[in-house]
Amino acid sequence: MDVWFDVSGLRKDGRKPRELRAMDVKLGGPKPPNVDGCAWLRMGLTSVLAHCIGPSETKRRSDEVQDAARVSCTVVRGRREDPELATTVVRTLETAVLVDAFPRATISVVLHVLADEGSRLACCLNAASLALVDAGIPMRDCLGAAAAGLVADEVFFDLTRDEERRASAKARFTVAVLPRSRRVVSAHLDGAPLETSTFEKLLSRAIDAATLAANRLAQATRDHVGEAIQMRDATAATPPSRTNGRSTDTEEVVLLEKMIYDVKSAYFASFLSSSKHLPTTDEVVEALGDIKKKTPGLSPEDLAAALRTKYPSWLLDDMNWTELAEKMGD
Amino acid sequence: MNVACGDLITASSEGWMRGHGTVVANGELVSCVAGKVERVDKLMRVRGVNGRYVGEVGDLVVGRVLEVGPKAWRVEIGGCRRATLALSSVNLPDDEQRIRTREDALSMRDLLDVGNVVCAEVQAVRQDGTVQLHTRSNRYGRLANGHLVTVPAGLVRRLPSHFVRYDDDLDVEVAVGNNGWIWVQRAIPMTWHEELSADTGGGSSGADALLTAEAWKTLRARHAARPLDRDDDRVDRVRAAIVVLGLRGAAVTADTIEHVYRDALAWGLTPPQMSTLKHSHRLVRALLSKKRKR
């Protein structure tokens, strides 16, 4: 008979009954070009790699859902796929993701179970939810999942493979919750039929375990996001490289100088041809009025001379002088 | 303030405007993506790090034609759905302004074929989030003879100009799409511009260019026909610089690209070396230190 509790009340791996295994979360980071979000989650010795692609165009028209996104999932375990696990993951994610935001699109999740040392389903659900978070897909809440089982008449959280084998003789609950609303989005019970009181007790314990897991995951995403945002915002304010700044500056200045001072340049010609830069009669009248105001009592010859200093002579040659004389009056 | 999804933003949704990345649950304003809470007056929103491109009118996007449909092209731009580029919102080859005929629809593949890379502007965003594009400017249209790089869309912010030209020793042009798709090509020499503007008599009524549409077309064709120079790794290095920024989650701007390029050149890194884990980390750290000096 193996011993599940030693005298100090600890489990085989040194945990207390209501303690989760150490979690190791790696979010984001370098990923394949078509993948939008990725996460690697290790719960104890169980580890799952999750990739999220989407929301993207649905491959087949017949798969499209008119007013919501479709969630699809593939679970790869060793060399083969696990469709049963995949269906559970899809059903769970569908309730957590705000699918209405992406009509007709598909969100696909690929999970690789790298090592299975107990609580496989919980680890898959957690990893999938992290991958979705990394892909920036809006979710109602940070999903958390954990298993709780009856081992030696005691409720153990986050079962290892050894304990799982043991617990399945009695009962093992894997529960996924949205902690904010305390909503259970999926619950899986394995094992023998239970009495109502034991069932309720086990379920509420499993919810506690899942909430614990959810809080840890939320903290991990907060940390990750903080780093990523800091990186993005810090680099966004990078000062211009000196050469770049100077070269564009001078280029602009040269261009402007050409436009303003070099009357014969093509730029100036194109400027004029847009017909905005011949002084109109009104403009000239205004200019003359200005000159009159500043120095009253000028003779018409003096006025003409003053005008010449303001505009180049070849522009004034093209003026319609009769019209000007009419407008001026004198 | 950084939040995970499901975190409380304000205890009451009363008096706040619900922005992107937030939902109201039980009268509380709750975030639904992981990111940073940004407040503009009464508008609360959460800006996430990743996430697919969400179209906004006026954005420059670079995309790839996936399908030639009836009267429209379907363009992949890295959004949730494919974008459409209607036949009526491209410039015809002869620059005519007229109703598109059946003949035009039949010769759509001559304008853009499957697999072509285009740069375009977002004309409209429909209710369901699908994007409509247009290429009614000489600057937009088919791209050729260059590299396409993709980075997460969140890393590209609105820039003063999304067509960046590095002169002097770089001699590279970059079109930074708001969707995170970035086109890199050798710069079209200014002398070509001048030759053509001399030929066609300079000015045109176009707001963004002195060249006519016809001149742009010849310019494009001439660029597309330019042979590759195997010894010239400048385009490749700029491409690698953008990959480094995307890999490390750093913002992609004209300045950051050039900094990474110049650092890599100074350290004697070849383009393939730049995007390795070790060197990309070093290059981005150098970027950050540049910020601190200021």
Contacts between the chains, C-beta under 8 A, distances in Angstrom:
chain1	res1	chain2	res2	distance
A	28	B	49	7.6
A	28	B	50	7.2
A	28	B	249	7.4
A	30	B	247	5.3
A	30	B	277	7.3
A	33	B	150	6.3
A	36	B	50	6.4
A	36	B	51	7.8
A	36	B	52	6.6
A	37	B	50	6.0
A	54	B	52	7.7
A	54	B	80	7.6
A	55	B	52	6.4
A	55	B	80	4.4
A	56	B	52	7.5
A	56	B	80	6.6
A	56	B	81	7.9
A	57	B	76	7.9
A	57	B	80	7.9
A	57	B	81	5.6
A	57	B	82	5.3
A	98	B	23	7.0
A	98	B	32	6.0
A	102	B	80	5.1
A	102	B	129	7.1
A	103	B	128	5.1
A	103	B	129	7.4
A	104	B	81	6.7
A	104	B	128	7.3
A	105	B	80	4.7
A	105	B	81	6.1
A	133	B	4	7.2
A	133	B	5	6.0
A	133	B	33	7.6
A	133	B	34	5.1
A	134	B	34	8.0
A	134	B	50	6.0
A	135	B	50	5.8
A	135	B	51	7.0
A	135	B	52	8.0
A	136	B	33	5.7
A	136	B	34	7.8
A	136	B	35	7.9
A	136	B	48	4.3
A	136	B	49	6.8
A	136	B	50	4.1
A	136	B	51	2.7
A	136	B	52	7.3
A	136	B	154	7.4
A	137	B	33	7.5
A	137	B	51	7.4
A	138	B	5	7.2
A	138	B	21	6.7
A	138	B	23	7.5
A	138	B	32	4.0
A	138	B	33	5.2
A	139	B	5	4.8
A	139	B	6	7.2
A	139	B	32	5.9
A	139	B	33	7.6
A	140	B	5	7.7
A	140	B	6	6.8
A	140	B	23	6.9
A	140	B	25	7.2
A	140	B	32	6.5
A	141	B	5	6.5
A	141	B	6	3.4
A	141	B	30	7.7
A	142	B	4	5.2
A	142	B	5	5.3
A	142	B	6	4.4
A	142	B	7	7.9
A	178	B	6	7.0
A	179	B	6	7.0
A	180	B	6	4.9
A	180	B	8	7.8
A	180	B	25	6.7
A	180	B	30	6.6
A	181	B	25	6.6
A	181	B	26	7.3
A	217	B	4	7.8
A	218	B	4	4.1
A	218	B	5	7.9
A	218	B	6	6.8
A	218	B	7	7.1
A	219	B	4	7.5
A	221	B	4	4.2
A	221	B	5	7.5
A	221	B	34	4.7
A	222	B	2	5.4
A	222	B	3	6.8
A	222	B	4	4.8
A	222	B	7	7.8
A	222	B	34	7.2
A	224	B	34	7.6
A	225	B	2	5.2
A	225	B	3	7.8
A	225	B	4	7.1
A	225	B	34	4.5
A	225	B	35	5.9
A	225	B	36	7.3
A	225	B	48	7.7
A	225	B	49	6.0
A	226	B	2	4.3
A	228	B	49	4.3
A	228	B	249	5.2
A	229	B	2	6.6
A	229	B	35	6.9
A	229	B	36	4.9
A	229	B	47	7.8
A	229	B	49	6.1
A	231	B	248	6.9
A	231	B	249	5.1
A	231	B	250	5.8
A	231	B	284	7.5
A	231	B	288	7.8
A	232	B	49	6.8
A	232	B	154	7.2
A	232	B	155	6.3
A	232	B	249	6.0
A	232	B	250	6.6
A	232	B	251	5.2
A	233	B	251	7.4
A	234	B	288	5.6
A	234	B	291	5.6
A	235	B	245	7.5
A	235	B	250	3.9
A	235	B	251	4.5
A	235	B	256	5.5
A	235	B	284	7.2
A	235	B	287	5.4
A	235	B	288	6.7
A	235	B	291	7.2
A	236	B	157	6.2
A	236	B	251	3.7
A	236	B	253	6.5
A	236	B	256	7.9
A	237	B	291	5.9
A	238	B	251	7.7
A	238	B	253	6.9
A	238	B	255	4.9
A	238	B	256	5.0
A	238	B	259	6.1
A	238	B	287	5.9
A	238	B	290	5.8
A	238	B	291	5.7
A	239	B	255	6.8
A	239	B	290	6.5
A	239	B	291	7.3
A	239	B	294	5.3
A	240	B	254	7.8
A	240	B	255	4.8
A	240	B	258	7.9
A	241	B	255	6.0
A	241	B	258	4.5
A	241	B	259	5.5
A	241	B	262	6.2
A	243	B	168	6.4
A	243	B	262	8.0
A	244	B	166	7.0
A	244	B	254	7.1
A	244	B	255	6.9
A	244	B	258	5.3
A	247	B	167	5.4
A	247	B	168	5.4
A	248	B	167	7.8
A	251	B	167	7.3
A	266	B	197	7.1
A	266	B	198	7.5
A	266	B	202	5.1
A	269	B	202	6.7
A	269	B	203	7.5
A	270	B	202	4.9
A	270	B	203	3.3
A	270	B	210	6.4
A	273	B	203	5.5
A	274	B	203	7.0
